[in-house]
């Protein structure tokens, strides 16, 4: 396996959209999501010496972000019980890349009820997506669901980055309205 190298000068350009989308789905607060992504980049800079190259940059940054999200929930749920959780930035959980964390009840722990709710939510999202104008739905899916890079989408659809973000904003607004009417 080839060793991966860090290039912090490219982090914002390459990973900020992905990390933000990952975070916003877990904390549902735009400002907090931005803060957590910023904290992730800062923590990555501070711990660059610990990067062993066994995982890609993105995987390593996501593992840091996951810790930040856990810390966020731990702070707001400080009176919950504590347990141990291991997080690793590579697939081998016995490796030196593990961090030991205190943990509150995992808000992402799946149960049968959660699976049913997620299925219903998925159906509601799919229905709402189908009600969007075709171009909005396509851009939204490419950026948010398929995680295409902004440049790739712009080149494929022959639109500017500014236009892409306007389309995404409109799609998110329409989806939020639709979900509010059909899901909540």
ABEGO torsion letter per residue (X at the ends): XBBBBBBAAAAAAAAAAAAAAAAAAAAGBAAAAAAAAAAAAAAAAAAAAABAGABBAAAAAAAAAAAAAAAAAAAAAAABBBBBBBBBABABAABAABBBBBBBBBAABBBAAAAAAAAAAAAAAAAAAAABBAAAAAAAAAAAAAGBBAAAAAAAAGBBAAAAAAAAAAAAAAAAAAAAAAAX
